[in-house]
């Protein structure tokens, strides 16, 4: 069997979509529950416990958070390539789910060494799981099926249901029983996601999709073992290497051309390799296919700028919420649920809006949706920058400003992420479809490095106890930074508008 470009006509349907979509929906929901539950706690745990004795606790935590996030999403490129060449979507998703489950439970052990090892397992596992489950959604639909955008938006809603519930539950467990109970709950979520996918796979709802393109490759032997055995062995063998990389928060310099962590250096080298590979592939493609591939790369680049500021929610914005916001009904970790809450709400509306506009012939082309998304991101950060005038005597601003900021960031996200996710599958050549999905998720790897650089700029150094930092001492730093982010976002939105006519031409029939 093969991983075909279009869905099998035998694939069962439900509610107007392939039935397999809903199994992938729940599998991804639980996987994202695990990821975002852990992410909501990560920076606060490092600042308030792991590095609480250090004046530069913010900087250390932000560097590690950026390194973790970058490696998580950069690993999707490798995971996608291994899937294309060897495993196929199904085996990749199962291997990734197993590694992530183990990683979350290792993270729940109260020990610094196991903390970084747990992060390393999650990084490698996500590489296999994330790019492949998203690609799998695309294979369930026929080429140019008008339902595909709606299907990806439904799938995206599953992501955000998990992302909404996890910070609230994991934050409550962490505050009530201890940090590692929160991390352990994330592990339970990952196991549920894996079980859901395996059950769907065995029940036949995915039709003939997701199998290796050339299964005979897995049977070949190297050094006495089958290739299908070497892949998981090498994946687990990489854990100590990733552990050492992510635990290193030293700032290295190379003359005047580089300054940053070892992970940042690795990331830029990896980027050069990926660009080289895409150039090598594109020269062999027909003109129409390489033009579409170039558009896919540009969409990924614009998405990386959006995520670069959006991903501050797990680091700087969480610290801002803890130190400068009069929170209502939740703690700082719980505020990570605001974005997915709005995504869930508007995910119910946006597919209807896009279909309605399509029927009237007024549905904006993808580049214009990207421009509107970046503009909404700017509006969100600009609104939060205005909150200083409403701060109380202790330097705390009203909670409503944080809520409204997340509202605009979330609507902007819906104009870009699910739409772009759908278009990557349509714009990418079949032979590198999973790889390009990995490149799409590389936009988030870029994002964590962009967010890391911004975060280092906004980091607070203090000899006070971690829980004493805040108030007027930090308010100006955060709000001035948010205002600058708003102006940069508006600038990128304008750039996309200028480039849109050219991008539309090269997209051909892809809307």
C-alpha positions in Angstrom: 0.0 0.0 0.0 1.1 3.6 -0.5 0.6 7.0 0.9 -1.4 8.4 -2.0 -1.9 12.0 -3.0 -5.6 11.7 -2.8 -7.9 9.8 -0.5 -9.3 6.4 -1.3 -12.9 6.4 -2.4 -13.4 3.6 0.2 -12.6 6.0 3.1 -15.7 6.1 5.4 -17.4 9.5 5.8 -19.0 11.2 8.8 -20.6 14.7 9.1 -19.6 15.6 5.6 -15.9 14.8 6.2 -13.7 11.6 6.2 -14.4 9.7 9.4 -10.6 9.4 10.0 -10.5 13.2 10.4 -12.3 12.9 13.8 -9.9 10.2 15.1 -7.0 12.5 14.1 -8.9 15.3 15.8 -9.0 13.5 19.1 -5.4 12.2 18.8 -4.1 15.7 18.2 -6.3 17.1 20.9 -4.7 14.9 23.6 -1.2 15.4 22.1 -1.6 19.2 22.3 -3.1 18.8 25.8 0.2 17.3 26.8 2.3 19.8 25.0 0.5 23.0 26.1 0.0 21.8 29.7 3.7 21.3 30.1 4.5 24.6 28.2 2.3 26.6 30.5 4.4 25.5 33.5 7.8 25.5 31.9 9.1 29.1 32.2 7.4 29.7 35.6 9.0 26.4 36.9 12.5 27.4 35.8 12.2 31.0 37.1 10.6 30.1 40.4 12.4 26.8 41.2 15.1 25.6 38.9 17.0 28.9 38.7 15.4 30.8 41.6 18.8 31.5 43.3 20.2 33.4 40.3 19.8 37.1 39.4 19.7 36.2 35.7 17.0 33.6 36.2 14.8 35.2 33.5 17.5 35.1 30.9 18.5 31.5 31.6 14.9 30.4 31.5 14.1 32.2 28.3 17.2 30.8 26.5 16.2 27.2 27.5 12.6 27.8 26.6 13.7 29.1 23.2 16.1 26.2 22.7 13.4 23.7 23.6 10.8 25.3 21.3 13.1 25.6 18.4 14.3 22.0 18.6 10.8 20.7 19.0 9.7 22.2 15.7 13.0 21.8 13.9 12.7 18.1 14.6 9.6 18.0 12.5 11.7 18.5 9.4 13.7 15.3 10.2 10.6 13.5 11.3 8.9 14.4 8.1 11.8 13.3 6.0 12.1 9.9 7.7 8.4 9.4 7.2 8.7 10.2 3.4 11.7 8.0 2.9 11.0 5.1 5.3 8.3 4.9 7.9 5.1 6.5 6.5 2.7 8.5 8.5 1.3 5.8 10.7 4.6 4.3 12.1 6.0 7.8 12.5 3.0 9.0 14.6 3.2 5.9 16.8 7.0 6.1 17.4 6.6 9.9 18.2 3.7 9.3 20.6 5.6 6.6 22.5 8.7 8.9 22.9 6.6 11.9 24.0 4.7 9.8 26.5 7.9 8.6 28.1 9.3 12.2 28.0 6.4 13.7 29.9 6.6 11.1 32.7 10.3 11.5 33.0 9.7 15.3 33.3 7.4 14.5 36.3 10.5 13.2 38.2 11.7 15.9 40.6 15.3 16.0 39.4 17.2 18.6 37.2 19.0 15.9 35.1 15.8 14.1 34.3 14.1 17.5 33.6 16.3 18.1 30.6 16.2 14.4 29.5 12.4 14.6 29.5 12.5 17.7 27.3 14.8 15.9 24.9 12.4 12.9 24.6 9.5 15.3 23.9 11.6 17.1 21.3 12.4 14.0 19.3 9.0 12.5 19.7 7.3 15.6 18.5 9.4 15.5 15.3 7.8 12.3 14.3 4.3 13.0 15.6 3.5 16.6 14.7 4.4 16.9 11.0 3.0 13.5 10.1 -0.4 13.8 11.8 -1.0 17.1 10.0 0.0 15.6 6.7 -2.3 12.7 7.3 -5.3 15.1 7.5 -4.5 16.3 3.9 -4.3 12.7 2.5 -7.9 12.0 3.6 -9.2 14.5 0.9 -9.2 14.4 -2.8 -6.9 16.9 -4.5 -8.5 20.4 -4.5 -11.5 19.1 -2.4 -13.3 22.3 -1.3 -13.9 20.7 2.1 -10.2 20.6 2.9 -9.9 24.1 4.4 -12.9 23.3 6.7 -11.4 19.9 7.6 -8.1 21.6 8.7 -10.0 24.2 10.7 -11.9 21.4 12.5 -8.6 19.6 13.1 -7.2 23.0 14.3 -10.1 23.3 16.8 -9.1 19.9 18.3 -5.6 21.3 18.8 -7.0 24.2 20.7 -9.5 22.3 22.8 -6.5 20.4 24.2 -4.4 23.6 24.4 -7.3 25.4 26.3 -8.0 22.7 29.0 -4.4 21.7 29.7 -3.0 25.0 31.1 -6.0 25.3 33.5 -5.8 21.7 34.8 -2.0 21.4 34.8 -1.6 24.8 36.5 -4.2 23.8 39.2 -2.3 20.5 39.8 1.0 22.3 40.0 -0.2 25.0 42.4 -2.2 22.5 44.6 0.1 19.5 44.7 3.4 20.5 43.2 5.0 21.2 39.8 5.6 17.6 38.8 2.0 16.7 39.2 1.2 19.2 36.5 3.9 17.7 34.3 2.6 14.2 35.0 -1.0 15.1 33.9 0.5 16.2 30.6 1.9 12.7 30.2 -1.5 11.1 30.8 -2.9 13.3 28.0 -0.2 12.1 25.6 -1.0 8.4 26.3 -4.7 9.1 25.5 -3.7 10.7 22.2 -1.6 7.7 21.2 -4.3 5.2 22.2 -6.9 7.1 20.1 -4.7 7.1 17.0 -3.9 3.4 17.3 -7.6 2.5 17.7 -8.5 4.5 14.6 -5.7 2.9 12.6 -6.8 -0.6 13.5 -10.5 0.2 12.9 -9.8 1.0 9.2 -11.1 4.7 9.2 -8.0 5.9 7.4 -8.5 3.7 4.4 -5.2 2.9 2.6 -3.5 6.1 3.7 -0.4 6.5 5.8 1.6 3.5 4.9 5.3 3.6 3.8 5.8 4.5 0.1 8.4 1.7 -0.2 7.9 -0.8 2.7 10.6 -3.0 1.5 13.2 -0.5 2.6 12.3 -1.2 6.2 13.2 -4.9 5.7 16.7 -4.2 4.5 19.4 -5.0 7.0 22.3 -2.9 8.2 24.9 -4.3 10.7 22.6 -7.3 11.3 19.4 -5.3 12.1 16.5 -4.3 9.9 16.3 -0.6 9.0 12.8 -0.6 10.7 14.6 -1.4 14.0 17.5 1.1 13.5 15.1 4.1 13.3 13.8 3.9 16.8 17.1 2.8 18.2 18.9 5.8 16.7 16.0 8.1 17.9 16.5 7.0 21.5 20.3 7.2 21.1 19.9 10.9 20.2 18.3 11.7 23.6 21.6 12.3 25.5 22.9 14.6 22.7 19.7 16.7 22.8 19.8 16.7 26.6 23.3 18.3 26.6 22.3 20.8 23.9 19.2 22.0 25.7 20.7 22.2 29.1 23.5 24.6 27.9 22.3 28.2 28.3 25.8 29.7 27.7 25.9 32.7 25.2 28.6 32.0 22.6 30.1 34.5 20.1 31.7 34.0 16.7 33.4 37.2 15.9 30.8 39.8 15.0 28.6 37.5 13.0 27.0 35.4 15.7 25.9 35.6 19.4 23.6 33.2 21.1 23.2 29.7 22.5 24.6 26.5 21.0 21.1 25.6 19.9 20.7 28.9 18.1 23.9 28.2 16.2 22.7 24.7 15.4 19.4 26.1 14.2 21.0 28.5 11.8 23.2 25.8 10.3 20.2 23.5 10.0 18.4 26.3 8.2 21.2 26.6 5.6 21.0 22.9 5.0 17.2 23.0 4.5 17.4 25.9 2.1 20.1 24.0 0.1 18.0 20.9 0.0 14.9 22.8 -1.3 17.0 24.5 -4.0 18.4 21.1 -5.0 14.9 19.7 -5.2 13.3 22.7 -7.0 15.8 22.7 -9.9 14.4 19.2 -10.8 10.8 20.2 -10.7 8.6 21.5 -13.6 8.2 25.3 -13.7 4.7 25.3 -12.2 5.7 23.0 -9.3 8.8 24.9 -8.3 6.8 28.2 -8.4 4.3 26.7 -6.0 7.1 25.5 -3.8 8.6 29.0 -3.6 5.2 30.4 -2.5 5.1 27.7 0.2 8.5 28.8 1.4 7.3 32.5 1.5 4.2 31.6 3.4 6.3 29.7 5.9 8.6 32.7 6.3 5.6 35.1 7.0 4.2 32.5 9.5 7.5 32.5 11.3 7.3 36.2 12.0 3.8 35.8 13.3 4.7 32.9 15.6 7.8 34.7 16.7 5.7 37.2 18.7 2.8 34.8 19.4 5.2 32.4 21.1 6.1 35.0 23.7 2.9 33.8 25.4 4.7 30.9 27.0 7.6 33.1 28.3 7.5 36.9 28.5 3.7 37.2 28.4 3.3 34.6 31.1 5.9 36.4 33.3 4.1 39.8 32.5 0.8 38.2 33.6 2.4 37.0 36.9 4.2 40.3 37.7 1.9 43.0 36.3 -1.7 41.9 35.7 -4.6 41.8 38.1 -5.6 38.3 37.2 -9.2 37.1 37.6 -10.2 33.4 37.9 -6.8 32.0 37.0 -3.1 32.2 37.7 -0.3 33.2 35.3 0.1 29.7 33.9 -3.6 29.5 33.3 -3.6 32.6 31.1 -2.0 30.3 28.4 -5.6 29.0 28.0 -6.9 32.4 26.7 -5.5 32.0 23.2 -6.9 28.5 22.6 -10.2 29.5 24.1 -10.7 32.1 21.5 -9.4 29.8 18.8 -12.0 27.2 19.8 -14.8 29.7 19.7 -13.9 31.3 16.4 -13.0 27.9 14.8 -16.7 27.3 14.9 -17.4 30.4 12.9 -14.5 30.8 10.4 -15.2 27.7 8.2 -18.7 29.0 7.7 -17.4 32.4 6.9 -14.9 31.1 4.3 -17.6 28.9 2.7 -20.1 31.8 2.6 -17.5 34.1 1.0 -16.5 31.4 -1.5 -20.1 31.0 -2.7 -20.1 34.8 -3.3 -16.7 34.7 -5.0 -15.3 37.1 -2.3 -13.1 34.7 -0.3 -9.7 36.5 0.0 -6.7 34.6 -1.5 -4.3 33.2 1.0 -1.7 36.1 0.9 -4.3 38.7 1.8 -5.5 36.5 4.7 -1.9 36.4 5.9 -1.7 40.2 5.7 -4.9 40.6 7.8 -3.6 38.1 10.3 -0.3 40.0 10.8 -2.3 43.2 11.2 -4.5 41.7 13.9 -1.4 40.5 15.8 -0.2 44.1 15.7 -3.5 45.4 17.1 -3.3 43.0 20.0 0.1 44.1 21.1 -0.7 47.7 20.6 -3.8 47.5 22.8 -1.8 45.8 25.7 0.8 48.6 25.3 -1.9 51.2 26.2 -2.7 49.5 29.5 -0.1 51.6 31.5 -2.5 54.5 31.9 -4.8 52.1 33.8 -2.2 50.6 36.1 -2.9 50.7 39.9 -0.5 52.0 42.5 1.4 48.6 42.5 2.0 48.6 38.8 -0.7 46.1 37.9 -2.9 46.6 34.9 -6.5 45.3 34.4 -7.0 41.7 33.3 -9.2 42.9 30.4 -6.2 44.2 28.5 -4.6 40.8 28.4 -7.9 39.2 27.4 -8.4 41.6 24.5 -4.8 41.2 23.4 -5.2 37.4 23.2 -8.5 38.0 21.3 -6.8 39.8 18.4 -3.8 37.5 18.4 -6.2 34.5 18.2 -8.3 35.9 15.3 -5.1 36.8 13.5 -3.9 33.2 14.0 -7.1 31.8 12.4 -6.5 34.0 9.3 -3.0 32.4 8.9 -2.2 29.1 10.6 -5.0 26.7 9.5 -5.2 28.3 6.1 -1.5 28.0 5.6 -1.5 24.5 6.9 -4.0 23.5 4.3 -2.1 25.3 1.5 1.2 23.6 2.3 -0.3 20.3 1.4 -1.7 21.7 -1.9 1.5 23.6 -2.9 4.1 20.9 -2.0 5.3 18.3 -4.5 4.1 14.8 -3.6 7.6 13.4 -3.0 8.4 15.9 -0.4 5.0 16.6 1.0 5.7 15.4 4.6 9.1 17.1 4.5 7.4 20.4 3.5 5.0 20.0 6.3 8.1 19.7 8.5 9.4 22.9 7.0 6.1 24.6 7.7 6.5 23.7 11.3 10.0 25.1 11.1 8.3 28.5 11.1 7.7 27.8 14.8 11.4 26.9 15.2 12.2 30.3 13.8 9.6 31.7 16.1 11.1 30.4 19.3 14.5 31.9 18.3 12.9 35.3 17.4 10.9 35.0 20.7 14.1 34.1 22.5 15.9 37.2 21.2 13.0 39.4 22.2 12.7 37.7 25.5 16.4 38.2 26.3 15.9 41.9 25.5 12.9 42.1 27.9 14.4 39.8 30.6 14.5 41.2 34.1 17.7 40.8 36.2 17.1 41.0 40.0 18.6 39.9 43.2 15.2 39.8 44.8 13.4 36.5 45.4 11.7 35.3 42.3 8.2 35.9 43.7 9.1 39.5 44.7 9.9 40.7 41.2 7.3 42.8 39.5 5.2 46.0 39.8 6.5 49.3 38.4 10.0 47.9 38.2 8.9 45.6 35.3 5.9 47.3 33.8 7.7 49.8 31.6 10.1 47.2 30.2 7.2 44.9 29.1 4.9 47.5 27.7 7.5 49.4 25.7 8.6 46.1 24.2 5.0 45.2 23.3 4.5 48.6 21.6 7.6 47.9 19.4 6.3 44.5 18.5 3.0 46.0 17.3 4.8 48.4 14.9 7.0 45.5 13.5 3.8 43.4 12.9 2.1 46.2 11.0 5.2 46.5 8.9 5.2 42.9 7.9 1.4 43.1 7.1 2.2 45.9 4.6 5.0 43.9 3.1 2.7 40.9 2.4 0.1 43.2 0.7 2.8 44.5 -1.6 4.0 41.0 -2.5 0.5 39.5 -2.8 -0.1 39.9 -6.6 3.1 38.0 -7.4 2.3 35.3 -4.8 -1.2 34.8 -6.2 0.2 34.4 -9.8 2.6 31.6 -8.7 0.0 29.8 -6.7 -1.9 29.0 -9.9 -5.2 27.3 -9.2 -4.5 27.0 -5.4 -6.7 29.6 -3.7 
